[in-house]
Amino acid sequence: MRIKAHLLFPFDMGLELDFAGKETQQIFKEISSHAVPHLSFEKQAISSASLAIQVYKFGVGLIQISFDVEGSLADAAQLSCFAEKIHVGRAQIVNYCQSLVDDAIQHVQKYASYRYEKRLTEADVYPAFVLDEFLTQEGITDANEAIRRHQKELYGIVAGEPQYEKLSEFALERGKLKNYGYYADEVIMVERFGAVVHSNEAPTVLELIKLAYSQYWNLRAYNFILDGELDDAQVMLDRLPPYYKFWQIPRQYQRFSREAMDFGQDKLAIVESLYALTGNLPRIDADWHLRTIQSSIRHVFTIEDLYKTVNVKLGRIEEAYNSAREFLSTNFFILLDIIFFLSLAWSVIDTVLLWNLSHR
């Protein structure tokens, strides 16, 4: 069987992009494409490999390494479970992809509309396999029948389970594989750790997988940024000066105002990016078949849940900064009241003393 393997490596750029000219409406842009020499898996050479790098407007880049595999689903499962053992020259695939990240970020600096101080630097490889003539080889026309015949191998691919051959009926039933194919002869299996596609729309489905995985990575990046913001806000809240340390209040109020303004800029960029992230693609939105597949793939990567989590964190951080400034303002006015009453008391005492002196 001829299998097309696609290894996807996402990376956070720490940027929001704004494409110019005719590319303004595009959600992504390809910035590099070339052959990959010396690709190997377990010391076996892989020929005709290619690499492409594309960047999405919402701040995530994606490195895609593609190559053909002549073999069975068991070979694809082996590749999926041990993708980190693939080498480009002497470098492991993850290290090789990471070596390309800085150059890719530098290349798209001209499109940057906003920059974050921190960016997510974790690494992960996502394997997706496009099967050619899968059902023809099986001699059937029903995709579900083919899935039943190769249930364990497919489980190994999409779940990244290296001991898939030993899986019990209980495990297979509990983690039952889902086929998101719209037609009876389609195999579209997408899970968090891998994907298998056999469809006439395979190129478009692959693009939907790449988009959803990039969105998932983007939301993880926002969670990373906001976790840092939450920690900073908590530390600052713990160090709020009481009213009797009045000399610290103006400095702390100024600091919170500055941090709140910086966070406000981050929030605006994130909200704008989230709007772009959840927006519909015109061609997909007009095609019921592809829209159904897109909805299923987004559900696999928990896009909506992560979106809600990001929004909750945005609200909590903003509330923390507002509460801190309100606390400092209240303490400052308490201090002013104390100063006023002390000044009034001193004026009364001074008046009494002057009155007494004038009558002596």
Protein Blocks (a to p, Z undefined) as FASTA:
>chain_A
ZZdddddddddehiacddehjllmpcbdcfbdcddehiaeehiacehiacdddddfkopa
cddddddddddfklmmmmmmmmmmpcehjbcfklmmmmmmmmmmmmmmmmpcbdcfbdcf
bdcdddddddehklmmnopabfklmmmmmmmmmmmmmnopaklmmpcfklmmmmgccdfb
fbfkbccdddfkbccdddfklmmmmmmmmmmmmmmmmmmmmmmmmmmmmmmmmmmmmmpc
cfklmmlmmmmmmmmmmmmmmmmmmmmmmmmmmmmmmpccfklmmmmklmmmmmmmmmmn
ommmmmmmmmmmmmmmmmmmmmmmmmmmmmmmmmmmmmmmmmmmmmmmmmmmmmmmmmZZ
